[in-house]
């Protein structure tokens, strides 16, 4: 399983996602440009001492990331407005879960060109603008892992 953060802006969110990826054995892809420096104090604080345990890659931009995708890779774009809920698809072990910037989400063109893989997380309050990025990653990733039978779980 792969988590992709496209142009993340808030260091603590990225640190929390890194910690999540370390705990679940999931590869993290950071696609730039980033809204912070990788040596940011808040990034390290949120990720605690987990960064050494994270299987992660840094990409300059979406084009650099996309050209290296394996043939047949399945990308699931998680953003408001998707036709399908995240729990209505069958995830595979090698899927890529893609999340956008905290302030702007994923680019419209990317979403429109991949409408069949555009997923949403339900919201119930029309006045709430959005959910926290790291919470969204947790929700969708754990659904994908649940569908895989939580393979490799410790202490089970």
PAMINU-106160 format. One line per field, with one value per atom (N, C-alpha, C): residue in three letters; atom name; x, y, z. Coordinates in Angstrom, 1 decimal, padded with zeros to 4 digits. Layout:
<recs>
kolke = ALA / ...
zakol = CA / ...
c1 = X / ...
c2 = Y / ...
c3 = Z / ...
</recs>
This chain:
<recs>
kolke = UNK / UNK / UNK / UNK / UNK / UNK / UNK / UNK / UNK / UNK / UNK / UNK / UNK / UNK / UNK / UNK / UNK / UNK / UNK / UNK / UNK / UNK / UNK / UNK / UNK / UNK / UNK / UNK / UNK / UNK / UNK / UNK / UNK / UNK / UNK / UNK / UNK / UNK / UNK / UNK / UNK / UNK / UNK / UNK / UNK / UNK / UNK / UNK / UNK / UNK / UNK / UNK / UNK / UNK / UNK / UNK / UNK / UNK / UNK / UNK / UNK / UNK / UNK / UNK / UNK / UNK / UNK / UNK / UNK / UNK / UNK / UNK / UNK / UNK / UNK / UNK / UNK / UNK / UNK / UNK / UNK / UNK / UNK / UNK / UNK / UNK / UNK / UNK / UNK / UNK / UNK / UNK / UNK / UNK / UNK / UNK / UNK / UNK / UNK / UNK / UNK / UNK / UNK / UNK / UNK / UNK / UNK / UNK / UNK / UNK / UNK / UNK / UNK / UNK / UNK / UNK / UNK / UNK / UNK / UNK / UNK / UNK / UNK / UNK / UNK / UNK / UNK / UNK / UNK / UNK / UNK / UNK / UNK / UNK / UNK / UNK / UNK / UNK / UNK / UNK / UNK / UNK / UNK / UNK / UNK / UNK / UNK / UNK / UNK / UNK / UNK / UNK / UNK / UNK / UNK / UNK / UNK / UNK / UNK / UNK / UNK / UNK / UNK / UNK / UNK / UNK / UNK / UNK / UNK / UNK / UNK / UNK / UNK / UNK / UNK / UNK / UNK / UNK / UNK / UNK / UNK / UNK / UNK / UNK / UNK / UNK / UNK / UNK / UNK / UNK / UNK / UNK / UNK / UNK / UNK / UNK / UNK / UNK / UNK / UNK / UNK / UNK / UNK / UNK / UNK / UNK / UNK / UNK / UNK / UNK / UNK / UNK / UNK / UNK / UNK / UNK / UNK / UNK / UNK / UNK / UNK / UNK / UNK / UNK / UNK / UNK / UNK / UNK / UNK / UNK / UNK / UNK / UNK / UNK / UNK / UNK / UNK / UNK / UNK / UNK / UNK / UNK / UNK / UNK / UNK / UNK / UNK / UNK / UNK / UNK / UNK / UNK / UNK / UNK / UNK / UNK / UNK / UNK / UNK / UNK / UNK / UNK / UNK / UNK / UNK / UNK / UNK / UNK / UNK / UNK / UNK / UNK / UNK / UNK / UNK / UNK / UNK / UNK / UNK / UNK / UNK / UNK / UNK / UNK / UNK / UNK / UNK / UNK / UNK / UNK / UNK / UNK / UNK / UNK / UNK / UNK / UNK / UNK / UNK / UNK / UNK / UNK / UNK / UNK / UNK / UNK / UNK / UNK / UNK / UNK / UNK / UNK / UNK / UNK / UNK / UNK / UNK / UNK / UNK / UNK / UNK / UNK / UNK / UNK / UNK / UNK / UNK / UNK / UNK / UNK / UNK / UNK / UNK / UNK / UNK / UNK / UNK / UNK / UNK / UNK / UNK / UNK / UNK / UNK / UNK / UNK / UNK / UNK / UNK / UNK / UNK / UNK / UNK / UNK / UNK / UNK / UNK / UNK / UNK / UNK / UNK / UNK / UNK / UNK / UNK / UNK / UNK / UNK / UNK / UNK / UNK / UNK / UNK / UNK / UNK / UNK / UNK / UNK / UNK / UNK / UNK / UNK / UNK / UNK / UNK / UNK / UNK / UNK / UNK / UNK / UNK / UNK / UNK / UNK / UNK / UNK / UNK / UNK / UNK / UNK / UNK / UNK / UNK / UNK / UNK / UNK / UNK / UNK / UNK / UNK / UNK / UNK / UNK / UNK / UNK / UNK / UNK / UNK / UNK / UNK / UNK / UNK / UNK / UNK / UNK / UNK / UNK / UNK / UNK / UNK / UNK / UNK / UNK / UNK / UNK / UNK / UNK / UNK / UNK / UNK / UNK / UNK / UNK / UNK / UNK / UNK / UNK / UNK / UNK / UNK / UNK / UNK / UNK / UNK / UNK / UNK / UNK / UNK / UNK / UNK / UNK / UNK / UNK / UNK / UNK / UNK / UNK / UNK
zakol = N / CA / C / N / CA / C / N / CA / C / N / CA / C / N / CA / C / N / CA / C / N / CA / C / N / CA / C / N / CA / C / N / CA / C / N / CA / C / N / CA / C / N / CA / C / N / CA / C / N / CA / C / N / CA / C / N / CA / C / N / CA / C / N / CA / C / N / CA / C / N / CA / C / N / CA / C / N / CA / C / N / CA / C / N / CA / C / N / CA / C / N / CA / C / N / CA / C / N / CA / C / N / CA / C / N / CA / C / N / CA / C / N / CA / C / N / CA / C / N / CA / C / N / CA / C / N / CA / C / N / CA / C / N / CA / C / N / CA / C / N / CA / C / N / CA / C / N / CA / C / N / CA / C / N / CA / C / N / CA / C / N / CA / C / N / CA / C / N / CA / C / N / CA / C / N / CA / C / N / CA / C / N / CA / C / N / CA / C / N / CA / C / N / CA / C / N / CA / C / N / CA / C / N / CA / C / N / CA / C / N / CA / C / N / CA / C / N / CA / C / N / CA / C / N / CA / C / N / CA / C / N / CA / C / N / CA / C / N / CA / C / N / CA / C / N / CA / C / N / CA / C / N / CA / C / N / CA / C / N / CA / C / N / CA / C / N / CA / C / N / CA / C / N / CA / C / N / CA / C / N / CA / C / N / CA / C / N / CA / C / N / CA / C / N / CA / C / N / CA / C / N / CA / C / N / CA / C / N / CA / C / N / CA / C / N / CA / C / N / CA / C / N / CA / C / N / CA / C / N / CA / C / N / CA / C / N / CA / C / N / CA / C / N / CA / C / N / CA / C / N / CA / C / N / CA / C / N / CA / C / N / CA / C / N / CA / C / N / CA / C / N / CA / C / N / CA / C / N / CA / C / N / CA / C / N / CA / C / N / CA / C / N / CA / C / N / CA / C / N / CA / C / N / CA / C / N / CA / C / N / CA / C / N / CA / C / N / CA / C / N / CA / C / N / CA / C / N / CA / C / N / CA / C / N / CA / C / N / CA / C / N / CA / C / N / CA / C / N / CA / C / N / CA / C / N / CA / C / N / CA / C / N / CA / C / N / CA / C / N / CA / C / N / CA / C / N / CA / C / N / CA / C / N / CA / C / N / CA / C / N / CA / C / N / CA / C / N / CA / C / N / CA / C / N / CA / C / N / CA / C / N / CA / C / N / CA / C / N / CA / C / N / CA / C / N / CA / C / N / CA / C / N / CA / C / N / CA / C / N / CA / C / N / CA / C
c1 = 000.9 / 000.0 / 000.9 / 000.4 / 001.2 / 000.3 / 000.8 / 000.2 / 001.0 / 000.2 / 000.8 / 000.3 / 001.2 / 000.8 / 001.3 / 000.3 / 000.7 / 000.8 / 001.9 / 002.2 / 001.7 / 002.0 / 001.5 / 002.1 / 001.4 / 001.8 / 002.0 / 001.5 / 001.5 / 002.4 / 003.6 / 004.5 / 003.9 / 003.2 / 002.6 / 001.7 / 001.0 / 000.2 / 001.1 / 002.1 / 003.0 / 003.7 / 004.1 / 004.8 / 003.8 / 002.6 / 001.6 / 001.4 / 001.3 / 001.1 / 002.4 / 003.6 / 004.8 / 004.7 / 004.3 / 004.2 / 003.2 / 002.1 / 001.1 / 001.7 / 002.4 / 003.0 / 004.0 / 004.8 / 005.8 / 005.1 / 004.0 / 003.3 / 002.5 / 002.2 / 001.5 / 002.3 / 003.6 / 004.4 / 004.1 / 003.5 / 003.0 / 004.1 / 004.3 / 005.3 / 004.6 / 005.4 / 004.9 / 005.6 / 004.9 / 005.4 / 005.1 / 006.1 / 005.9 / 006.2 / 005.2 / 005.3 / 005.3 / 006.4 / 006.6 / 005.9 / 006.0 / 006.8 / 006.1 / 006.9 / 006.4 / 006.2 / 005.3 / 005.1 / 006.0 / 007.0 / 007.9 / 009.2 / 010.2 / 011.5 / 011.5 / 012.1 / 012.2 / 012.9 / 013.7 / 014.3 / 013.5 / 012.2 / 011.4 / 011.2 / 011.3 / 011.2 / 009.8 / 008.8 / 007.4 / 007.2 / 007.8 / 007.7 / 008.4 / 009.5 / 010.2 / 009.5 / 009.0 / 008.3 / 007.0 / 006.2 / 005.0 / 005.4 / 006.4 / 006.8 / 007.6 / 008.0 / 008.8 / 010.0 / 010.3 / 011.5 / 011.2 / 010.1 / 009.6 / 010.2 / 010.8 / 011.2 / 012.2 / 013.0 / 014.0 / 013.2 / 012.0 / 011.2 / 010.3 / 010.2 / 009.3 / 010.0 / 009.3 / 009.8 / 009.2 / 010.0 / 009.5 / 010.3 / 009.7 / 010.3 / 009.9 / 010.8 / 010.5 / 010.5 / 009.5 / 009.4 / 009.4 / 010.0 / 010.0 / 008.6 / 007.9 / 006.6 / 005.7 / 004.5 / 003.6 / 004.1 / 004.7 / 005.2 / 006.3 / 007.2 / 008.3 / 007.7 / 006.7 / 006.1 / 005.4 / 004.5 / 003.7 / 004.5 / 005.6 / 006.4 / 007.0 / 007.2 / 007.8 / 006.8 / 005.5 / 004.5 / 004.6 / 004.4 / 004.4 / 003.3 / 003.5 / 002.4 / 001.2 / 000.0 / -001.2 / -001.5 / -000.7 / -000.9 / -002.2 / -002.9 / -004.2 / -004.0 / -004.5 / -004.4 / -005.9 / -006.0 / -007.3 / -007.2 / -007.9 / -007.8 / -008.8 / -008.4 / -009.4 / -009.6 / -010.8 / -011.1 / -012.6 / -013.1 / -014.5 / -015.1 / -016.3 / -017.0 / -016.9 / -016.2 / -016.1 / -017.4 / -017.6 / -018.9 / -019.0 / -017.8 / -017.9 / -017.3 / -017.9 / -017.3 / -016.1 / -015.2 / -013.9 / -014.2 / -015.3 / -015.6 / -016.4 / -016.6 / -017.3 / -016.4 / -015.1 / -014.2 / -013.5 / -012.9 / -012.1 / -010.6 / -009.9 / -008.5 / -007.7 / -006.5 / -005.5 / -004.3 / -003.5 / -002.3 / -001.3 / -001.3 / -000.3 / -000.9 / -002.1 / -002.8 / -002.0 / -002.3 / -001.8 / -003.0 / -002.9 / -004.0 / -003.4 / -004.1 / -003.5 / -004.3 / -003.7 / -004.3 / -003.6 / -004.4 / -003.9 / -003.5 / -003.2 / -002.8 / -003.9 / -003.5 / -004.5 / -005.4 / -004.9 / -005.7 / -006.4 / -005.9 / -006.5 / -007.0 / -006.6 / -006.9 / -006.1 / -006.7 / -006.1 / -006.5 / -005.6 / -005.9 / -007.1 / -008.0 / -009.2 / -009.0 / -008.0 / -007.7 / -007.3 / -006.6 / -006.2 / -007.5 / -008.3 / -009.6 / -010.5 / -010.6 / -011.5 / -011.0 / -009.7 / -009.1 / -009.1 / -009.4 / -009.4 / -010.7 / -011.8 / -013.1 / -013.5 / -013.2 / -013.5 / -012.8 / -011.7 / -011.0 / -011.0 / -011.9 / -012.1 / -013.0 / -012.5 / -013.2 / -013.5 / -014.6 / -014.9 / -015.0 / -014.8 / -015.1 / -016.4 / -017.4 / -018.7 / -018.5 / -019.2 / -019.3 / -020.8 / -021.1 / -022.5 / -022.9 / -022.0 / -022.2 / -021.8 / -022.7 / -022.4 / -021.6 / -021.5 / -020.7 / -019.2 / -018.9 / -017.5 / -016.8 / -015.7 / -015.0 / -014.3 / -013.7 / -012.9 / -012.6 / -012.0 / -011.4 / -009.9 / -009.3 / -007.8 / -007.2 / -006.1 / -005.4 / -005.0 / -004.3 / -003.8 / -005.0 / -006.1 / -007.2 / -007.8 / -007.9 / -008.4 / -007.5 / -006.2 / -005.3 / -005.5 / -005.7 / -005.9 / -007.2 / -008.3 / -009.6 / -009.5 / -008.9 / -008.9 / -007.9 / -006.7 / -005.7 / -006.2 / -006.8 / -007.3 / -008.4 / -009.2 / -010.2 / -009.5 / -008.5 / -007.8 / -007.1 / -006.5 / -005.8 / -006.8 / -008.0 / -009.1 / -009.5 / -009.6 / -010.0 / -008.9 / -007.7 / -006.6 / -006.4 / -007.4 / -007.3 / -006.3 / -005.9 / -004.8 / -003.6 / -003.2 / -002.1 / -000.9 / -000.2 / 001.0 / 000.8 / -000.4 / -000.7 / 000.1 / 000.7 / 001.5 / 000.5 / 000.9 / 000.1 / -001.3 / -001.5 / -002.9 / -002.9
c2 = -001.2 / 000.0 / 001.2 / 002.3 / 003.5 / 004.7 / 005.6 / 006.9 / 008.0 / 008.9 / 009.9 / 011.3 / 012.2 / 013.5 / 014.5 / 015.1 / 016.0 / 017.4 / 018.0 / 019.3 / 019.6 / 018.8 / 019.1 / 020.4 / 021.1 / 022.4 / 022.5 / 021.6 / 021.8 / 020.6 / 021.0 / 020.0 / 019.0 / 019.4 / 018.4 / 017.3 / 017.7 / 016.7 / 015.7 / 016.2 / 015.3 / 014.4 / 014.9 / 014.1 / 013.1 / 013.4 / 012.4 / 011.3 / 011.7 / 010.7 / 009.8 / 010.4 / 009.5 / 008.5 / 009.0 / 008.1 / 006.9 / 007.3 / 006.3 / 005.3 / 005.8 / 004.9 / 004.0 / 004.5 / 003.7 / 002.5 / 002.9 / 001.9 / 000.8 / 001.2 / 000.3 / -000.4 / 000.0 / -000.6 / -000.1 / 001.0 / 001.6 / 002.6 / 002.5 / 003.5 / 004.8 / 005.9 / 007.3 / 008.0 / 008.6 / 009.4 / 010.9 / 011.7 / 013.2 / 013.8 / 014.4 / 015.0 / 016.5 / 017.1 / 018.6 / 019.4 / 020.7 / 021.3 / 021.3 / 021.1 / 021.1 / 022.5 / 022.7 / 023.9 / 024.2 / 023.4 / 023.5 / 022.8 / 023.0 / 022.3 / 020.9 / 020.0 / 018.6 / 018.6 / 019.6 / 019.7 / 020.5 / 020.8 / 021.6 / 021.0 / 021.8 / 021.3 / 020.6 / 021.3 / 020.7 / 019.4 / 019.3 / 018.0 / 016.9 / 017.1 / 016.1 / 015.8 / 016.9 / 016.7 / 015.8 / 016.1 / 015.3 / 013.8 / 013.6 / 012.3 / 011.6 / 012.3 / 011.8 / 011.1 / 010.0 / 009.3 / 008.2 / 008.3 / 007.3 / 007.5 / 008.7 / 008.9 / 007.8 / 007.3 / 006.2 / 004.9 / 004.8 / 003.6 / 003.7 / 004.9 / 005.1 / 004.8 / 004.0 / 003.7 / 004.9 / 005.9 / 007.1 / 007.5 / 008.2 / 008.8 / 010.2 / 011.0 / 012.4 / 012.6 / 013.3 / 013.6 / 015.1 / 015.6 / 017.0 / 017.6 / 016.8 / 017.3 / 016.1 / 016.3 / 015.2 / 014.5 / 015.2 / 014.6 / 013.6 / 014.0 / 013.1 / 011.8 / 012.0 / 010.9 / 010.0 / 010.6 / 009.8 / 009.0 / 009.5 / 008.8 / 007.5 / 007.5 / 006.3 / 005.3 / 005.6 / 004.6 / 003.3 / 002.2 / 000.9 / 000.8 / 000.0 / -000.2 / -000.8 / -000.2 / -000.7 / -000.2 / 000.7 / 001.2 / 001.8 / 001.6 / 002.2 / 003.3 / 004.5 / 005.6 / 005.9 / 006.2 / 006.6 / 008.0 / 008.9 / 010.3 / 010.6 / 011.1 / 011.3 / 012.8 / 013.3 / 014.7 / 014.9 / 015.9 / 016.2 / 016.2 / 015.8 / 015.8 / 014.6 / 013.6 / 012.3 / 011.6 / 010.9 / 010.1 / 008.9 / 008.4 / 007.2 / 007.5 / 006.9 / 006.9 / 006.0 / 006.3 / 005.5 / 004.1 / 003.8 / 002.4 / 001.6 / 002.2 / 001.6 / 001.0 / 001.0 / 000.4 / -000.7 / -001.6 / -002.7 / -002.3 / -002.1 / -001.7 / -003.0 / -002.8 / -003.8 / -003.4 / -004.4 / -004.2 / -003.2 / -003.0 / -002.1 / -000.8 / -000.5 / 000.8 / 002.0 / 003.1 / 004.4 / 005.3 / 005.7 / 006.6 / 008.0 / 008.9 / 010.2 / 011.3 / 012.2 / 013.3 / 014.6 / 015.7 / 016.9 / 017.9 / 019.1 / 020.2 / 020.5 / 020.9 / 021.2 / 022.3 / 023.3 / 024.5 / 024.5 / 023.6 / 023.6 / 022.3 / 021.2 / 019.9 / 019.5 / 018.5 / 018.1 / 019.0 / 019.1 / 019.9 / 019.4 / 020.4 / 020.0 / 019.2 / 019.5 / 018.8 / 017.3 / 017.1 / 015.7 / 015.0 / 015.6 / 014.9 / 014.6 / 015.6 / 015.4 / 014.4 / 014.3 / 013.3 / 011.9 / 011.8 / 010.5 / 010.3 / 010.7 / 010.8 / 009.4 / 008.3 / 007.0 / 006.5 / 007.2 / 006.9 / 008.0 / 008.9 / 010.1 / 009.6 / 009.6 / 009.1 / 010.2 / 010.1 / 011.1 / 010.5 / 011.2 / 010.8 / 011.6 / 010.9 / 011.6 / 012.7 / 013.8 / 014.8 / 015.1 / 015.5 / 015.7 / 017.1 / 018.0 / 019.4 / 020.3 / 021.0 / 021.8 / 023.0 / 023.3 / 024.5 / 024.1 / 022.8 / 022.4 / 022.4 / 023.0 / 023.2 / 021.9 / 021.2 / 020.0 / 019.2 / 018.1 / 017.3 / 017.4 / 017.1 / 017.2 / 016.2 / 016.6 / 015.7 / 014.4 / 014.4 / 013.2 / 012.3 / 012.9 / 012.1 / 011.4 / 012.1 / 011.5 / 010.3 / 010.5 / 009.4 / 008.2 / 008.4 / 007.3 / 006.6 / 007.3 / 006.7 / 005.8 / 006.3 / 005.6 / 004.5 / 004.7 / 003.7 / 002.5 / 002.8 / 001.7 / 000.9 / 001.5 / 000.8 / -000.1 / 000.4 / -000.4 / -001.6 / -001.3 / -002.4 / -003.4 / -003.0 / -003.9 / -004.8 / -004.2 / -005.1 / -006.1 / -005.8 / -006.8 / -007.8 / -007.7 / -008.6 / -008.2 / -007.0 / -006.5 / -007.4 / -007.8 / -008.7 / -008.2 / -009.0 / -008.6 / -007.9 / -007.9 / -007.2 / -007.9 / -007.1 / -007.6 / -008.0 / -009.0 / -009.3 / -009.9 / -010.3 / -010.9 / -012.4
c3 = 000.0 / 000.0 / 000.0 / -000.6 / -000.8 / -000.4 / 000.4 / 000.7 / -000.1 / -000.8 / -001.5 / -001.0 / -000.6 / -000.2 / -001.3 / -002.0 / -003.1 / -002.5 / -002.5 / -002.0 / -000.6 / 000.4 / 001.7 / 002.2 / 003.1 / 003.5 / 005.0 / 005.8 / 007.3 / 007.8 / 008.4 / 008.9 / 009.8 / 010.9 / 011.8 / 011.1 / 010.1 / 009.4 / 008.7 / 008.0 / 007.3 / 008.3 / 009.4 / 010.5 / 011.0 / 011.2 / 011.7 / 010.7 / 009.4 / 008.4 / 008.3 / 008.4 / 008.5 / 009.6 / 010.7 / 011.9 / 011.6 / 011.0 / 010.6 / 009.6 / 008.6 / 007.7 / 008.3 / 009.2 / 010.0 / 010.7 / 011.4 / 012.2 / 011.4 / 010.1 / 009.3 / 008.2 / 008.1 / 007.1 / 005.7 / 005.5 / 004.2 / 003.7 / 002.4 / 001.8 / 001.7 / 002.0 / 001.9 / 000.7 / -000.1 / -001.2 / -000.9 / -000.9 / -000.7 / -002.1 / -002.6 / -004.0 / -003.8 / -004.3 / -004.1 / -005.2 / -005.0 / -004.0 / -002.6 / -001.6 / -000.2 / 000.3 / 001.3 / 001.9 / 003.1 / 003.3 / 004.4 / 004.0 / 004.9 / 004.6 / 005.4 / 004.8 / 005.5 / 006.8 / 007.1 / 008.4 / 009.4 / 009.0 / 009.9 / 011.3 / 012.3 / 013.7 / 014.0 / 013.5 / 013.7 / 013.0 / 011.8 / 011.0 / 011.8 / 012.3 / 013.1 / 014.4 / 015.1 / 016.3 / 016.2 / 015.1 / 014.9 / 014.5 / 013.7 / 013.3 / 014.4 / 015.4 / 016.6 / 016.0 / 016.5 / 016.1 / 015.1 / 014.4 / 013.5 / 012.1 / 011.7 / 010.4 / 009.9 / 010.8 / 010.4 / 010.0 / 010.5 / 010.2 / 009.0 / 008.4 / 007.3 / 006.0 / 005.2 / 003.8 / 003.0 / 002.7 / 002.0 / 000.8 / -000.1 / -001.3 / -001.4 / -001.9 / -002.2 / -003.7 / -004.3 / -005.7 / -005.9 / -006.9 / -007.2 / -007.5 / -008.2 / -008.7 / -009.1 / -009.5 / -009.9 / -011.2 / -012.1 / -013.3 / -013.0 / -012.1 / -011.7 / -011.0 / -010.2 / -009.5 / -010.5 / -011.4 / -012.3 / -013.3 / -013.8 / -014.8 / -014.2 / -012.9 / -012.2 / -011.7 / -011.9 / -011.4 / -012.2 / -011.4 / -012.1 / -013.1 / -014.2 / -015.2 / -014.5 / -014.8 / -014.2 / -012.8 / -012.3 / -010.9 / -010.8 / -009.6 / -009.3 / -008.3 / -008.7 / -007.8 / -007.4 / -006.1 / -005.6 / -005.0 / -005.6 / -005.3 / -004.3 / -003.1 / -002.0 / -001.9 / -002.2 / -002.2 / -002.1 / -001.5 / -001.5 / -003.0 / -003.1 / -004.4 / -005.2 / -004.8 / -005.5 / -005.6 / -006.7 / -006.9 / -005.9 / -005.5 / -004.6 / -003.3 / -002.3 / -000.9 / -000.9 / 000.0 / 000.1 / 000.5 / 001.2 / 001.6 / 000.5 / -000.7 / -001.7 / -002.8 / -002.6 / -003.6 / -002.9 / -003.8 / -003.3 / -003.5 / -002.4 / -002.4 / -002.6 / -003.3 / -003.5 / -002.7 / -002.4 / -001.6 / -002.2 / -003.5 / -004.2 / -004.6 / -004.2 / -004.5 / -004.0 / -004.6 / -004.2 / -003.7 / -002.4 / -001.9 / -001.9 / -002.7 / -003.0 / -002.3 / -001.6 / -000.8 / -001.2 / -001.2 / -001.7 / -000.5 / -000.9 / 000.0 / 001.0 / 002.2 / 003.2 / 002.8 / 002.2 / 001.8 / 000.5 / -000.4 / -001.8 / -002.3 / -001.5 / -002.0 / -003.2 / -004.0 / -005.2 / -006.4 / -007.4 / -008.5 / -009.3 / -009.7 / -010.4 / -011.6 / -012.4 / -013.6 / -013.3 / -012.3 / -011.9 / -011.5 / -010.7 / -010.3 / -011.5 / -012.4 / -013.6 / -014.5 / -014.7 / -015.5 / -014.9 / -013.6 / -012.9 / -012.2 / -012.8 / -012.1 / -011.5 / -012.2 / -011.8 / -010.5 / -010.2 / -009.0 / -008.0 / -008.1 / -007.2 / -006.0 / -004.8 / -003.7 / -002.7 / -002.0 / -000.9 / 000.4 / 001.5 / 002.8 / 003.2 / 003.7 / 004.0 / 005.0 / 004.9 / 005.9 / 006.1 / 007.3 / 007.6 / 008.1 / 008.1 / 008.5 / 007.4 / 006.8 / 005.6 / 005.9 / 007.2 / 007.6 / 007.9 / 008.0 / 008.2 / 006.8 / 006.7 / 005.4 / 005.0 / 006.0 / 005.6 / 006.9 / 006.6 / 007.7 / 007.7 / 008.8 / 008.9 / 008.0 / 007.3 / 006.3 / 007.0 / 008.1 / 008.7 / 009.1 / 009.6 / 009.9 / 008.6 / 007.5 / 006.3 / 005.8 / 005.9 / 005.5 / 006.4 / 007.7 / 008.7 / 008.3 / 008.1 / 007.7 / 006.5 / 005.4 / 004.2 / 004.2 / 004.8 / 004.9 / 005.7 / 006.8 / 007.7 / 007.0 / 006.2 / 005.5 / 004.4 / 003.8 / 002.8 / 003.5 / 004.6 / 005.4 / 005.9 / 006.3 / 006.8 / 005.7 / 004.5 / 003.3 / 003.0 / 003.4 / 003.2 / 004.3 / 005.3 / 006.4 / 007.5 / 007.4 / 008.4 / 008.4 / 007.2 / 007.0 / 007.7 / 008.5 / 009.1 / 010.5 / 011.0 / 012.3 / 013.4 / 014.2 / 015.4 / 016.5 / 017.2 / 018.4 / 018.2 / 017.0 / 016.7 / 017.0
</recs>
